[in-house]
């Protein structure tokens, strides 16, 4: 069952976050992930507004979780820590 990786982000350091993004893309692709939305236009209806929203689809929850814990993604994530406030969740799709 496919899964979505959904991130809501406030970028505090664009340069450092850019380094994260450059490394995160290949790590996500390596685990079968593909971006469906990446910082585009959005409408905030409820909750905390985070102006950067990213959605990636993975073959499964396990693939998305393996990506997050991979050495390549953790190396990317080291640039995001302190450079952004983020919420990240993995959600399994339903039929």
Biotite code that builds the C-alpha atoms (Angstrom):
import biotite.structure as struc

atoms = struc.array([
    struc.Atom([0.000, 0.000, 0.000], chain_id="A", res_id=1, res_name="UNK", atom_name="CA", element="C"),
    struc.Atom([1.467, 3.379, -1.006], chain_id="A", res_id=2, res_name="UNK", atom_name="CA", element="C"),
    struc.Atom([2.232, 6.000, 1.618], chain_id="A", res_id=3, res_name="UNK", atom_name="CA", element="C"),
    struc.Atom([2.598, 9.757, 1.697], chain_id="A", res_id=4, res_name="UNK", atom_name="CA", element="C"),
    struc.Atom([5.386, 11.629, 3.474], chain_id="A", res_id=5, res_name="UNK", atom_name="CA", element="C"),
    struc.Atom([3.918, 15.004, 4.414], chain_id="A", res_id=6, res_name="UNK", atom_name="CA", element="C"),
    struc.Atom([6.084, 17.829, 5.734], chain_id="A", res_id=7, res_name="UNK", atom_name="CA", element="C"),
    struc.Atom([5.017, 21.290, 6.880], chain_id="A", res_id=8, res_name="UNK", atom_name="CA", element="C"),
    struc.Atom([7.981, 23.628, 7.205], chain_id="A", res_id=9, res_name="UNK", atom_name="CA", element="C"),
    struc.Atom([9.022, 27.120, 8.236], chain_id="A", res_id=10, res_name="UNK", atom_name="CA", element="C"),
    struc.Atom([12.488, 27.825, 6.827], chain_id="A", res_id=11, res_name="UNK", atom_name="CA", element="C"),
    struc.Atom([14.681, 29.968, 9.104], chain_id="A", res_id=12, res_name="UNK", atom_name="CA", element="C"),
    struc.Atom([17.983, 29.621, 7.200], chain_id="A", res_id=13, res_name="UNK", atom_name="CA", element="C"),
    struc.Atom([17.469, 29.366, 3.441], chain_id="A", res_id=14, res_name="UNK", atom_name="CA", element="C"),
    struc.Atom([21.098, 28.560, 2.657], chain_id="A", res_id=15, res_name="UNK", atom_name="CA", element="C"),
    struc.Atom([21.338, 25.627, 5.072], chain_id="A", res_id=16, res_name="UNK", atom_name="CA", element="C"),
    struc.Atom([17.880, 24.374, 4.113], chain_id="A", res_id=17, res_name="UNK", atom_name="CA", element="C"),
    struc.Atom([18.907, 24.507, 0.462], chain_id="A", res_id=18, res_name="UNK", atom_name="CA", element="C"),
    struc.Atom([21.754, 22.104, 1.277], chain_id="A", res_id=19, res_name="UNK", atom_name="CA", element="C"),
    struc.Atom([19.228, 19.809, 2.971], chain_id="A", res_id=20, res_name="UNK", atom_name="CA", element="C"),
    struc.Atom([16.909, 19.906, -0.057], chain_id="A", res_id=21, res_name="UNK", atom_name="CA", element="C"),
    struc.Atom([19.733, 19.158, -2.500], chain_id="A", res_id=22, res_name="UNK", atom_name="CA", element="C"),
    struc.Atom([20.684, 16.021, -0.554], chain_id="A", res_id=23, res_name="UNK", atom_name="CA", element="C"),
    struc.Atom([17.174, 14.942, 0.501], chain_id="A", res_id=24, res_name="UNK", atom_name="CA", element="C"),
    struc.Atom([15.812, 14.648, -3.052], chain_id="A", res_id=25, res_name="UNK", atom_name="CA", element="C"),
    struc.Atom([18.221, 11.898, -4.120], chain_id="A", res_id=26, res_name="UNK", atom_name="CA", element="C"),
    struc.Atom([17.789, 10.058, -0.782], chain_id="A", res_id=27, res_name="UNK", atom_name="CA", element="C"),
    struc.Atom([14.010, 10.085, -1.240], chain_id="A", res_id=28, res_name="UNK", atom_name="CA", element="C"),
    struc.Atom([14.283, 8.870, -4.849], chain_id="A", res_id=29, res_name="UNK", atom_name="CA", element="C"),
    struc.Atom([16.656, 6.113, -3.740], chain_id="A", res_id=30, res_name="UNK", atom_name="CA", element="C"),
    struc.Atom([13.816, 4.685, -1.625], chain_id="A", res_id=31, res_name="UNK", atom_name="CA", element="C"),
    struc.Atom([11.217, 4.848, -4.375], chain_id="A", res_id=32, res_name="UNK", atom_name="CA", element="C"),
    struc.Atom([9.844, 8.231, -3.338], chain_id="A", res_id=33, res_name="UNK", atom_name="CA", element="C"),
    struc.Atom([8.584, 10.834, -5.775], chain_id="A", res_id=34, res_name="UNK", atom_name="CA", element="C"),
    struc.Atom([7.501, 14.383, -5.047], chain_id="A", res_id=35, res_name="UNK", atom_name="CA", element="C"),
    struc.Atom([3.839, 15.242, -5.572], chain_id="A", res_id=36, res_name="UNK", atom_name="CA", element="C"),
    struc.Atom([3.997, 18.757, -4.089], chain_id="A", res_id=37, res_name="UNK", atom_name="CA", element="C"),
    struc.Atom([6.977, 20.845, -3.115], chain_id="A", res_id=38, res_name="UNK", atom_name="CA", element="C"),
    struc.Atom([6.508, 24.310, -1.713], chain_id="A", res_id=39, res_name="UNK", atom_name="CA", element="C"),
    struc.Atom([3.793, 25.345, -4.161], chain_id="A", res_id=40, res_name="UNK", atom_name="CA", element="C"),
    struc.Atom([0.636, 27.362, -3.707], chain_id="A", res_id=41, res_name="UNK", atom_name="CA", element="C"),
    struc.Atom([-1.506, 26.378, -0.730], chain_id="A", res_id=42, res_name="UNK", atom_name="CA", element="C"),
    struc.Atom([-4.494, 27.497, 1.335], chain_id="A", res_id=43, res_name="UNK", atom_name="CA", element="C"),
    struc.Atom([-4.235, 27.243, 5.137], chain_id="A", res_id=44, res_name="UNK", atom_name="CA", element="C"),
    struc.Atom([-7.667, 26.387, 6.538], chain_id="A", res_id=45, res_name="UNK", atom_name="CA", element="C"),
    struc.Atom([-6.868, 25.247, 10.085], chain_id="A", res_id=46, res_name="UNK", atom_name="CA", element="C"),
    struc.Atom([-3.915, 24.878, 12.416], chain_id="A", res_id=47, res_name="UNK", atom_name="CA", element="C"),
    struc.Atom([-0.473, 26.417, 12.367], chain_id="A", res_id=48, res_name="UNK", atom_name="CA", element="C"),
    struc.Atom([0.552, 28.007, 9.088], chain_id="A", res_id=49, res_name="UNK", atom_name="CA", element="C"),
    struc.Atom([3.794, 26.626, 7.696], chain_id="A", res_id=50, res_name="UNK", atom_name="CA", element="C"),
    struc.Atom([4.488, 28.200, 4.306], chain_id="A", res_id=51, res_name="UNK", atom_name="CA", element="C"),
    struc.Atom([6.479, 25.309, 2.834], chain_id="A", res_id=52, res_name="UNK", atom_name="CA", element="C"),
    struc.Atom([4.513, 22.106, 2.331], chain_id="A", res_id=53, res_name="UNK", atom_name="CA", element="C"),
    struc.Atom([6.019, 18.980, 0.788], chain_id="A", res_id=54, res_name="UNK", atom_name="CA", element="C"),
    struc.Atom([4.287, 15.743, -0.165], chain_id="A", res_id=55, res_name="UNK", atom_name="CA", element="C"),
    struc.Atom([6.187, 12.713, -1.455], chain_id="A", res_id=56, res_name="UNK", atom_name="CA", element="C"),
    struc.Atom([4.711, 9.341, -2.350], chain_id="A", res_id=57, res_name="UNK", atom_name="CA", element="C"),
    struc.Atom([6.497, 6.100, -1.449], chain_id="A", res_id=58, res_name="UNK", atom_name="CA", element="C"),
    struc.Atom([5.727, 2.483, -2.331], chain_id="A", res_id=59, res_name="UNK", atom_name="CA", element="C"),
    struc.Atom([4.908, 1.759, 1.339], chain_id="A", res_id=60, res_name="UNK", atom_name="CA", element="C"),
    struc.Atom([5.064, 3.084, 4.888], chain_id="A", res_id=61, res_name="UNK", atom_name="CA", element="C"),
    struc.Atom([8.110, 0.870, 5.392], chain_id="A", res_id=62, res_name="UNK", atom_name="CA", element="C"),
    struc.Atom([9.926, 2.401, 2.403], chain_id="A", res_id=63, res_name="UNK", atom_name="CA", element="C"),
    struc.Atom([9.188, 5.928, 3.651], chain_id="A", res_id=64, res_name="UNK", atom_name="CA", element="C"),
    struc.Atom([10.364, 5.076, 7.154], chain_id="A", res_id=65, res_name="UNK", atom_name="CA", element="C"),
    struc.Atom([13.498, 3.347, 5.814], chain_id="A", res_id=66, res_name="UNK", atom_name="CA", element="C"),
    struc.Atom([14.244, 6.495, 3.816], chain_id="A", res_id=67, res_name="UNK", atom_name="CA", element="C"),
    struc.Atom([13.978, 8.673, 6.908], chain_id="A", res_id=68, res_name="UNK", atom_name="CA", element="C"),
    struc.Atom([16.365, 6.454, 8.877], chain_id="A", res_id=69, res_name="UNK", atom_name="CA", element="C"),
    struc.Atom([18.824, 5.959, 5.992], chain_id="A", res_id=70, res_name="UNK", atom_name="CA", element="C"),
    struc.Atom([22.359, 7.328, 6.224], chain_id="A", res_id=71, res_name="UNK", atom_name="CA", element="C"),
    struc.Atom([21.787, 9.459, 3.114], chain_id="A", res_id=72, res_name="UNK", atom_name="CA", element="C"),
    struc.Atom([18.645, 11.123, 4.479], chain_id="A", res_id=73, res_name="UNK", atom_name="CA", element="C"),
    struc.Atom([20.144, 11.620, 7.936], chain_id="A", res_id=74, res_name="UNK", atom_name="CA", element="C"),
    struc.Atom([23.112, 13.356, 6.302], chain_id="A", res_id=75, res_name="UNK", atom_name="CA", element="C"),
    struc.Atom([20.664, 15.662, 4.509], chain_id="A", res_id=76, res_name="UNK", atom_name="CA", element="C"),
    struc.Atom([18.658, 16.202, 7.690], chain_id="A", res_id=77, res_name="UNK", atom_name="CA", element="C"),
    struc.Atom([21.750, 17.429, 9.525], chain_id="A", res_id=78, res_name="UNK", atom_name="CA", element="C"),
    struc.Atom([21.502, 20.611, 7.396], chain_id="A", res_id=79, res_name="UNK", atom_name="CA", element="C"),
    struc.Atom([17.798, 21.131, 8.205], chain_id="A", res_id=80, res_name="UNK", atom_name="CA", element="C"),
    struc.Atom([18.212, 20.936, 11.978], chain_id="A", res_id=81, res_name="UNK", atom_name="CA", element="C"),
    struc.Atom([18.225, 24.501, 13.249], chain_id="A", res_id=82, res_name="UNK", atom_name="CA", element="C"),
    struc.Atom([17.510, 25.774, 9.732], chain_id="A", res_id=83, res_name="UNK", atom_name="CA", element="C"),
    struc.Atom([13.776, 25.017, 9.846], chain_id="A", res_id=84, res_name="UNK", atom_name="CA", element="C"),
    struc.Atom([10.846, 24.204, 12.093], chain_id="A", res_id=85, res_name="UNK", atom_name="CA", element="C"),
    struc.Atom([9.222, 21.085, 10.661], chain_id="A", res_id=86, res_name="UNK", atom_name="CA", element="C"),
    struc.Atom([6.434, 18.633, 11.185], chain_id="A", res_id=87, res_name="UNK", atom_name="CA", element="C"),
    struc.Atom([6.765, 15.362, 9.289], chain_id="A", res_id=88, res_name="UNK", atom_name="CA", element="C"),
    struc.Atom([4.318, 12.467, 9.123], chain_id="A", res_id=89, res_name="UNK", atom_name="CA", element="C"),
    struc.Atom([3.984, 9.300, 7.065], chain_id="A", res_id=90, res_name="UNK", atom_name="CA", element="C"),
    struc.Atom([0.410, 8.347, 6.138], chain_id="A", res_id=91, res_name="UNK", atom_name="CA", element="C"),
    struc.Atom([-0.639, 5.110, 4.461], chain_id="A", res_id=92, res_name="UNK", atom_name="CA", element="C"),
    struc.Atom([-3.026, 5.565, 1.532], chain_id="A", res_id=93, res_name="UNK", atom_name="CA", element="C"),
    struc.Atom([-6.349, 3.778, 1.509], chain_id="A", res_id=94, res_name="UNK", atom_name="CA", element="C"),
    struc.Atom([-7.907, 1.987, -1.460], chain_id="A", res_id=95, res_name="UNK", atom_name="CA", element="C"),
])
